[in-house]
């Protein structure tokens, strides 16, 4: 796909769309209406405008760029109170249904993320680990016994020497260090 078609695809979701989805000079309400796929009040209303690389819809109004969900909240409820963010109750980043949006603190957002299991973990067999928990324990044991280096262990397990260092010092897989201390 050439650069032009790529930009059209990113902007409009379709590389063949060359026109603006909303005419210039439209009000905030008109722009939100035109760029939203509305369904029933209890379903998610999908954003069909520009999508940021984080997966959230974005919209620029009067030179101010914000998340589409933030503009939807402002249109429905008024300005977002100072110190608060707009949170989704549905976990759908493209949803702009005001019934699914509420104002809340960053801490509330992080608590929701943990509660709904939407947080990346670097424990056990889940997450972006190159090695298993058992392999990390082997590395800790073998390095603790001596006779090997970070470099050699890294080559053997397919990880970098610095990652081996992080494992043996407890900066990575810290719960393994605690488990080992409890056993000893």
Beta strands, then each sheet from edge to edge (+ up, - down):
strand 1: 36-37
strand 2: 46-47
strand 3: 58-61
strand 4: 64-67
strand 5: 85-88
strand 6: 101-104
sheet 1: 1+ 2-
sheet 2: 3+ 4-
sheet 3: 5+ 6-
end
